[in-house]
Amino acid sequence: MTKKQGEFIRIDKNLDFIDKFMRKEECEMGYIGNHLSASKGFLAMGKQITKLGGNTFAFFTRNPRGGKAKEIDEKDVEEFLAYKEEKRIGALVAHAPYTMNLCAAKPDIRSFSKEMFLDDMRRMEFLPGNFYNFHPGSHVGQGTEAGISMIAEALNEALPLAEHTTVLLETMAGKGSEVGRSFEELRQIMDLVECRDRLGVCFDTCHTWDAGYDLVGNLDEVLKAFDEIIGLDRLKAVHLNDSMNEKASHKDRHEKLGQGRIGADALKAVVCHPALDGRPFILETPNEDEGYAKEIALVKGWMEQE
């Protein structure tokens, strides 16, 4: 996808969707990990993901329910970045707190959310070259169009601070008044954003399934639709989760890999799809360390089979 006069322009519409991703002579390294607690610092998280067998991870930038963020320990960050290079840990996927709602109906919540967002952008600059993922927000009765406008307004204020960070809009299940329940809604946000080179999408398998996209029976068509509406070059990371729910339930309840309605075969197809080569895959399944280690080993096995 290229940009011209502020518009997204597709340049490969006539190429076969699958074939164009199979033309690379070799696949990029696969990255798999899970969400970790940031309470003990970055180096501790790096060592923990190595112990679990992974090579990427996600973390909340502050308490997931909101509040003041812990001060950045620059020595810890420096030691982690050296460890990250040594262990070949891939790009990290930081996660905004769940309380951040950039299109909240109440002005004080919107203001608080924007302050968190701007602060997180400054903090992410200590970790250059990584991703910052957030739920676009819930419009709470104001309407999707109003919500999209507010989210884009906040992005236009925050992205100039993200000189070395790519901010990711997450695909949502469509629960309540969530914005981002379709690829079209995410595209509408992106169309209103000025620094688009710093903006991408995190593709959550549970959310997209619960939103109504058929990952089980028609994965190629789902990814083709994403490519045509947004562009697969904008799909920067994947939240790899099974779902407790039927397709199009709009409920957002994660399940362990292979134990939900999406199933192991369909999730393996996602992991091994050539269009998603090289992306970080982050597990957000209901697990403790032992379960995550098993799922990481499972996904690594899928990747190695390719």
DRENDO-1510 file (C-alpha; in Angstrom, 1 decimal, always signed):
<recs>
REC; n; res; u; v; w
REC; 1; MET; +0.0; +0.0; +0.0 .
REC; 2; THR; +1.3; +3.4; -0.9 .
REC; 3; LYS; +0.0; +6.9; +0.0 .
REC; 4; LYS; -0.8; +9.7; -2.4 .
REC; 5; GLN; -2.3; +13.1; -1.5 .
REC; 6; GLY; -3.5; +11.7; +1.8 .
REC; 7; GLU; -5.2; +8.7; +0.3 .
REC; 8; PHE; -4.5; +4.9; +0.6 .
REC; 9; ILE; -3.8; +3.6; -2.9 .
REC; 10; ARG; -3.8; -0.2; -3.6 .
REC; 11; ILE; -1.1; -1.1; -6.1 .
REC; 12; ASP; -1.5; -4.9; -6.3 .
REC; 13; LYS; -5.2; -5.6; -6.9 .
REC; 14; ASN; -4.5; -7.7; -9.9 .
REC; 15; LEU; -2.1; -10.1; -8.2 .
REC; 16; ASP; -3.3; -13.4; -6.8 .
REC; 17; PHE; -3.8; -12.9; -3.1 .
REC; 18; ILE; -1.9; -16.0; -1.9 .
REC; 19; ASP; +0.7; -16.2; -4.6 .
REC; 20; LYS; +2.0; -12.7; -3.9 .
REC; 21; PHE; +3.0; -13.7; -0.4 .
REC; 22; MET; +4.6; -17.0; -1.5 .
REC; 23; ARG; +7.1; -15.3; -3.8 .
REC; 24; LYS; +9.6; -14.6; -1.0 .
REC; 25; GLU; +12.6; -16.9; -1.2 .
REC; 26; GLU; +12.5; -17.5; +2.5 .
REC; 27; CYS; +10.2; -16.9; +5.5 .
REC; 28; GLU; +11.0; -14.5; +8.2 .
REC; 29; MET; +11.6; -15.7; +11.8 .
REC; 30; GLY; +8.5; -16.6; +13.7 .
REC; 31; TYR; +7.8; -14.7; +17.0 .
REC; 32; ILE; +5.6; -16.1; +19.7 .
REC; 33; GLY; +5.0; -15.1; +23.3 .
REC; 34; ASN; +2.4; -14.1; +25.8 .
REC; 35; HIS; +1.3; -11.2; +28.1 .
REC; 36; LEU; +3.7; -10.8; +31.1 .
REC; 37; SER; +3.5; -8.8; +34.3 .
REC; 38; ALA; +5.7; -5.7; +34.2 .
REC; 39; SER; +5.9; -5.4; +38.0 .
REC; 40; LYS; +9.6; -6.5; +38.1 .
REC; 41; GLY; +10.8; -4.6; +35.1 .
REC; 42; PHE; +11.8; -5.2; +31.5 .
REC; 43; LEU; +14.8; -7.4; +32.1 .
REC; 44; ALA; +12.8; -9.7; +34.3 .
REC; 45; MET; +10.1; -9.9; +31.6 .
REC; 46; GLY; +12.8; -10.7; +29.0 .
REC; 47; LYS; +14.2; -13.5; +31.2 .
REC; 48; GLN; +10.7; -14.8; +31.9 .
REC; 49; ILE; +9.8; -15.1; +28.2 .
REC; 50; THR; +13.0; -16.9; +27.5 .
REC; 51; LYS; +12.2; -19.3; +30.3 .
REC; 52; LEU; +8.8; -19.9; +28.8 .
REC; 53; GLY; +10.3; -20.6; +25.4 .
REC; 54; GLY; +9.1; -17.5; +23.6 .
REC; 55; ASN; +10.8; -14.7; +21.7 .
REC; 56; THR; +8.4; -11.8; +22.1 .
REC; 57; PHE; +6.0; -10.6; +24.7 .
REC; 58; ALA; +3.3; -8.1; +25.6 .
REC; 59; PHE; +2.9; -6.0; +28.8 .
REC; 60; PHE; +0.6; -3.4; +30.2 .
REC; 61; THR; +2.2; +0.1; +30.3 .
REC; 62; ARG; +0.5; +0.6; +33.6 .
REC; 63; ASN; -2.1; -1.1; +35.8 .
REC; 64; PRO; -4.7; -2.5; +33.3 .
REC; 65; ARG; -7.4; -0.7; +35.2 .
REC; 66; GLY; -5.7; +2.6; +34.8 .
REC; 67; GLY; -3.8; +4.9; +37.2 .
REC; 68; LYS; -0.3; +6.3; +37.5 .
REC; 69; ALA; +2.4; +4.5; +35.7 .
REC; 70; LYS; +5.5; +3.2; +37.4 .
REC; 71; GLU; +8.6; +5.3; +36.8 .
REC; 72; ILE; +10.9; +4.1; +34.0 .
REC; 73; ASP; +14.1; +2.6; +35.3 .
REC; 74; GLU; +16.6; +3.6; +32.6 .
REC; 75; LYS; +19.2; +1.1; +33.8 .
REC; 76; ASP; +16.7; -1.7; +33.6 .
REC; 77; VAL; +15.7; -0.7; +30.1 .
REC; 78; GLU; +19.4; -0.5; +29.0 .
REC; 79; GLU; +20.1; -4.0; +30.4 .
REC; 80; PHE; +16.9; -5.3; +28.8 .
REC; 81; LEU; +17.7; -3.9; +25.4 .
REC; 82; ALA; +21.1; -5.7; +25.5 .
REC; 83; TYR; +19.4; -8.9; +26.6 .
REC; 84; LYS; +16.8; -8.5; +23.8 .
REC; 85; GLU; +19.5; -8.3; +21.2 .
REC; 86; GLU; +21.4; -11.2; +22.7 .
REC; 87; LYS; +18.4; -13.5; +22.8 .
REC; 88; ARG; +17.0; -12.2; +19.5 .
REC; 89; ILE; +13.7; -11.2; +21.1 .
REC; 90; GLY; +11.4; -9.6; +18.5 .
REC; 91; ALA; +9.3; -6.5; +18.6 .
REC; 92; LEU; +7.3; -6.1; +21.8 .
REC; 93; VAL; +3.6; -5.3; +21.9 .
REC; 94; ALA; +2.8; -2.9; +24.7 .
REC; 95; HIS; -0.9; -2.7; +25.7 .
REC; 96; ALA; -2.7; +0.4; +26.9 .
REC; 97; PRO; -4.9; +0.0; +30.1 .
REC; 98; TYR; -8.5; -1.1; +29.6 .
REC; 99; THR; -9.7; +2.1; +31.2 .
REC; 100; MET; -8.4; +4.2; +28.3 .
REC; 101; ASN; -11.4; +5.3; +26.3 .
REC; 102; LEU; -10.6; +8.0; +23.8 .
REC; 103; CYS; -14.2; +8.4; +22.7 .
REC; 104; ALA; -15.9; +8.2; +26.1 .
REC; 105; ALA; -19.1; +10.2; +26.5 .
REC; 106; LYS; -17.9; +11.9; +29.7 .
REC; 107; PRO; -15.4; +14.6; +29.1 .
REC; 108; ASP; -13.4; +13.9; +32.2 .
REC; 109; ILE; -12.9; +10.2; +31.2 .
REC; 110; ARG; -11.9; +11.3; +27.7 .
REC; 111; SER; -9.4; +13.8; +29.2 .
REC; 112; PHE; -8.0; +11.3; +31.6 .
REC; 113; SER; -7.7; +8.8; +28.7 .
REC; 114; LYS; -5.9; +11.2; +26.5 .
REC; 115; GLU; -3.4; +12.1; +29.3 .
REC; 116; MET; -2.6; +8.4; +29.7 .
REC; 117; PHE; -2.2; +8.0; +25.9 .
REC; 118; LEU; +0.2; +11.0; +25.7 .
REC; 119; ASP; +2.2; +9.8; +28.7 .
REC; 120; ASP; +2.5; +6.3; +27.3 .
REC; 121; MET; +3.8; +7.7; +24.0 .
REC; 122; ARG; +6.6; +9.5; +25.9 .
REC; 123; ARG; +7.4; +6.3; +27.8 .
REC; 124; MET; +7.5; +4.1; +24.8 .
REC; 125; GLU; +10.3; +6.2; +23.4 .
REC; 126; PHE; +12.6; +4.5; +26.0 .
REC; 127; LEU; +11.9; +1.3; +24.0 .
REC; 128; PRO; +12.4; +2.3; +20.3 .
REC; 129; GLY; +11.2; +0.1; +17.5 .
REC; 130; ASN; +8.2; -1.6; +19.3 .
REC; 131; PHE; +4.4; -1.5; +19.2 .
REC; 132; TYR; +1.8; +0.1; +21.4 .
REC; 133; ASN; -1.6; -1.5; +21.1 .
REC; 134; PHE; -4.9; -0.2; +22.3 .
REC; 135; HIS; -8.7; -0.8; +22.1 .
REC; 136; PRO; -10.1; +2.1; +20.1 .
REC; 137; GLY; -12.8; +2.8; +22.6 .
REC; 138; SER; -16.6; +2.7; +23.2 .
REC; 139; HIS; -18.8; +5.6; +22.1 .
REC; 140; VAL; -21.4; +5.0; +24.8 .
REC; 141; GLY; -24.4; +6.1; +22.8 .
REC; 142; GLN; -22.8; +9.0; +20.9 .
REC; 143; GLY; -22.7; +7.0; +17.7 .
REC; 144; THR; -19.9; +5.3; +15.8 .
REC; 145; GLU; -19.1; +8.3; +13.6 .
REC; 146; ALA; -18.6; +10.6; +16.7 .
REC; 147; GLY; -16.5; +7.9; +18.3 .
REC; 148; ILE; -14.3; +7.5; +15.2 .
REC; 149; SER; -13.8; +11.3; +15.1 .
REC; 150; MET; -12.7; +11.5; +18.7 .
REC; 151; ILE; -10.3; +8.6; +18.4 .
REC; 152; ALA; -8.7; +10.1; +15.3 .
REC; 153; GLU; -8.4; +13.4; +17.1 .
REC; 154; ALA; -6.5; +11.8; +20.0 .
REC; 155; LEU; -4.2; +9.9; +17.6 .
REC; 156; ASN; -3.4; +13.2; +15.8 .
REC; 157; GLU; -2.3; +14.7; +19.1 .
REC; 158; ALA; -0.4; +11.6; +20.3 .
REC; 159; LEU; +1.4; +10.3; +17.2 .
REC; 160; PRO; +3.8; +13.2; +16.8 .
REC; 161; LEU; +5.3; +12.0; +20.1 .
REC; 162; ALA; +5.7; +8.4; +18.8 .
REC; 163; GLU; +8.8; +9.0; +16.8 .
REC; 164; HIS; +10.1; +5.4; +17.3 .
REC; 165; THR; +6.8; +3.6; +18.1 .
REC; 166; THR; +4.1; +2.2; +15.9 .
REC; 167; VAL; +0.6; +2.5; +17.4 .
REC; 168; LEU; -1.8; -0.3; +16.8 .
REC; 169; LEU; -5.6; -0.2; +16.7 .
REC; 170; GLU; -7.0; -3.5; +17.8 .
REC; 171; THR; -9.7; -5.4; +16.0 .
REC; 172; MET; -12.7; -5.6; +18.3 .
REC; 173; ALA; -15.5; -8.0; +18.9 .
REC; 174; GLY; -18.3; -5.4; +18.7 .
REC; 175; LYS; -19.4; -5.8; +22.3 .
REC; 176; GLY; -21.7; -3.0; +23.4 .
REC; 177; SER; -20.8; +0.3; +21.7 .
REC; 178; GLU; -17.2; -0.7; +20.8 .
REC; 179; VAL; -15.6; +1.1; +17.9 .
REC; 180; GLY; -13.4; -1.1; +15.6 .
REC; 181; ARG; -15.8; -4.0; +15.2 .
REC; 182; SER; -15.1; -4.1; +11.4 .
REC; 183; PHE; -12.1; -3.5; +9.2 .
REC; 184; GLU; -14.1; -0.6; +7.7 .
REC; 185; GLU; -14.4; +1.2; +11.0 .
REC; 186; LEU; -10.6; +0.9; +11.6 .
REC; 187; ARG; -10.0; +2.2; +8.1 .
REC; 188; GLN; -12.3; +5.2; +8.8 .
REC; 189; ILE; -10.2; +6.1; +11.8 .
REC; 190; MET; -7.0; +5.7; +9.8 .
REC; 191; ASP; -8.3; +8.0; +7.1 .
REC; 192; LEU; -8.6; +10.8; +9.6 .
REC; 193; VAL; -5.0; +10.4; +10.9 .
REC; 194; GLU; -2.1; +12.5; +9.7 .
REC; 195; CYS; +1.0; +10.5; +10.8 .
REC; 196; ARG; -0.2; +7.2; +9.2 .
REC; 197; ASP; +3.3; +5.8; +8.9 .
REC; 198; ARG; +3.2; +5.4; +12.7 .
REC; 199; LEU; -0.2; +3.6; +12.7 .
REC; 200; GLY; -1.1; +0.0; +12.2 .
REC; 201; VAL; -3.5; -2.8; +13.4 .
REC; 202; CYS; -3.3; -5.6; +15.8 .
REC; 203; PHE; -5.4; -8.5; +14.6 .
REC; 204; ASP; -7.0; -10.4; +17.5 .
REC; 205; THR; -8.3; -13.8; +16.4 .
REC; 206; CYS; -10.9; -14.1; +19.1 .
REC; 207; HIS; -12.2; -10.6; +18.5 .
REC; 208; THR; -12.4; -10.9; +14.7 .
REC; 209; TRP; -14.2; -14.3; +15.0 .
REC; 210; ASP; -16.6; -12.9; +17.6 .
REC; 211; ALA; -17.2; -9.9; +15.3 .
REC; 212; GLY; -18.3; -12.2; +12.5 .
REC; 213; TYR; -15.2; -12.9; +10.4 .
REC; 214; ASP; -15.0; -16.6; +9.4 .
REC; 215; LEU; -11.4; -17.6; +10.4 .
REC; 216; VAL; -12.4; -21.3; +10.3 .
REC; 217; GLY; -14.0; -21.6; +6.9 .
REC; 218; ASN; -12.6; -18.7; +4.9 .
REC; 219; LEU; -9.4; -17.4; +6.3 .
REC; 220; ASP; -8.0; -16.4; +2.9 .
REC; 221; GLU; -11.1; -14.3; +2.2 .
REC; 222; VAL; -10.9; -12.6; +5.6 .
REC; 223; LEU; -7.2; -11.6; +5.1 .
REC; 224; LYS; -8.0; -10.6; +1.5 .
REC; 225; ALA; -10.8; -8.3; +2.8 .
REC; 226; PHE; -8.4; -6.8; +5.3 .
REC; 227; ASP; -5.8; -6.3; +2.5 .
REC; 228; GLU; -8.4; -4.5; +0.3 .
REC; 229; ILE; -9.8; -2.3; +3.1 .
REC; 230; ILE; -6.8; -1.5; +5.1 .
REC; 231; GLY; -3.7; -3.3; +3.6 .
REC; 232; LEU; -1.8; -6.2; +5.1 .
REC; 233; ASP; +1.3; -4.0; +5.4 .
REC; 234; ARG; -0.7; -2.3; +8.2 .
REC; 235; LEU; -1.2; -5.6; +10.1 .
REC; 236; LYS; +1.7; -5.5; +12.5 .
REC; 237; ALA; +0.9; -8.0; +15.2 .
REC; 238; VAL; -1.5; -10.8; +16.1 .
REC; 239; HIS; -3.3; -11.6; +19.4 .
REC; 240; LEU; -3.6; -15.4; +19.1 .
REC; 241; ASN; -6.6; -16.5; +21.1 .
REC; 242; ASP; -9.3; -19.1; +20.8 .
REC; 243; SER; -12.9; -18.1; +21.5 .
REC; 244; MET; -15.5; -19.5; +23.9 .
REC; 245; ASN; -18.2; -18.1; +21.6 .
REC; 246; GLU; -19.8; -18.8; +18.3 .
REC; 247; LYS; -18.9; -16.7; +15.3 .
REC; 248; ALA; -20.6; -13.2; +15.4 .
REC; 249; SER; -21.5; -13.5; +19.1 .
REC; 250; HIS; -19.9; -10.0; +19.8 .
REC; 251; LYS; -19.0; -11.2; +23.3 .
REC; 252; ASP; -15.1; -11.3; +23.5 .
REC; 253; ARG; -14.3; -14.3; +25.7 .
REC; 254; HIS; -10.9; -15.8; +25.2 .
REC; 255; GLU; -10.2; -19.5; +25.4 .
REC; 256; LYS; -7.1; -21.7; +25.4 .
REC; 257; LEU; -5.7; -22.7; +22.0 .
REC; 258; GLY; -7.7; -25.6; +20.5 .
REC; 259; GLN; -10.3; -25.6; +23.3 .
REC; 260; GLY; -12.7; -23.0; +21.8 .
REC; 261; ARG; -14.9; -22.5; +18.8 .
REC; 262; ILE; -12.1; -21.5; +16.4 .
REC; 263; GLY; -10.0; -24.6; +17.1 .
REC; 264; ALA; -6.4; -25.6; +16.7 .
REC; 265; ASP; -6.6; -26.3; +12.9 .
REC; 266; ALA; -7.8; -22.8; +12.1 .
REC; 267; LEU; -5.4; -21.1; +14.5 .
REC; 268; LYS; -2.5; -23.1; +13.0 .
REC; 269; ALA; -3.6; -21.8; +9.6 .
REC; 270; VAL; -3.5; -18.2; +10.9 .
REC; 271; VAL; +0.0; -18.7; +12.4 .
REC; 272; CYS; +1.3; -20.4; +9.2 .
REC; 273; HIS; -0.4; -18.1; +6.7 .
REC; 274; PRO; +2.3; -16.5; +4.4 .
REC; 275; ALA; +0.6; -13.1; +4.6 .
REC; 276; LEU; +1.4; -13.0; +8.3 .
REC; 277; ASP; +5.0; -14.1; +8.1 .
REC; 278; GLY; +7.3; -12.4; +10.6 .
REC; 279; ARG; +4.6; -10.8; +12.8 .
REC; 280; PRO; +4.7; -11.2; +16.6 .
REC; 281; PHE; +2.0; -13.5; +17.8 .
REC; 282; ILE; +0.9; -12.8; +21.4 .
REC; 283; LEU; -1.1; -15.3; +23.5 .
REC; 284; GLU; -3.8; -13.8; +25.7 .
REC; 285; THR; -5.4; -17.1; +26.6 .
REC; 286; PRO; -6.6; -17.9; +30.2 .
REC; 287; ASN; -3.4; -19.6; +31.3 .
REC; 288; GLU; -0.7; -19.6; +34.0 .
REC; 289; ASP; +3.0; -20.0; +33.2 .
REC; 290; GLU; +2.8; -23.7; +32.6 .
REC; 291; GLY; +0.0; -23.3; +30.2 .
REC; 292; TYR; +1.7; -20.6; +28.3 .
REC; 293; ALA; +4.9; -22.6; +28.0 .
REC; 294; LYS; +2.8; -25.5; +26.4 .
REC; 295; GLU; +1.1; -23.1; +24.0 .
REC; 296; ILE; +4.3; -21.4; +23.0 .
REC; 297; ALA; +5.8; -24.9; +22.3 .
REC; 298; LEU; +2.7; -25.8; +20.3 .
REC; 299; VAL; +2.9; -22.7; +18.1 .
REC; 300; LYS; +6.6; -23.0; +17.6 .
REC; 301; GLY; +5.9; -26.5; +16.4 .
REC; 302; TRP; +3.4; -25.2; +13.9 .
REC; 303; MET; +5.9; -22.6; +12.7 .
REC; 304; GLU; +8.7; -25.1; +12.3 .
REC; 305; GLN; +6.4; -27.4; +10.2 .
REC; 306; GLU; +6.3; -24.6; +7.6 .
</recs>
